[in-house]
Amino acid sequence: MVRNWGVYLVAILSILFLVLTLAGLYVWWPLSGKWRHALSLAWPSSGPRRNFELHKIGSIYLAPVLIVLLVSGIYLDASR
């Protein structure tokens, strides 16, 4: 039985996005052990700095949800 090409596409993109998410977590990980600073916003700050802080904080709080969704998507595609 020939599988739909969309199933392969979703599986490949999910794996790539999972690798990117894990790489982002690795890059973000605070080596200095300053967890409070890494998980909070620096206020007041300039526009570009605030944008960077919001991107960093939003990404780290959404990463666990994204990882669960990606792994379940890969699992469901593999089980077809």
Secondary structure, DSSP 8 states (H G I E B T S, - for coil): ----HHHHHHHHHHHHHHHHHHHHHHHHS-TT--HHHHTS--SS--HHHHHHHHHHHHHHHHHHHHHHHHHHHHHHHHT-
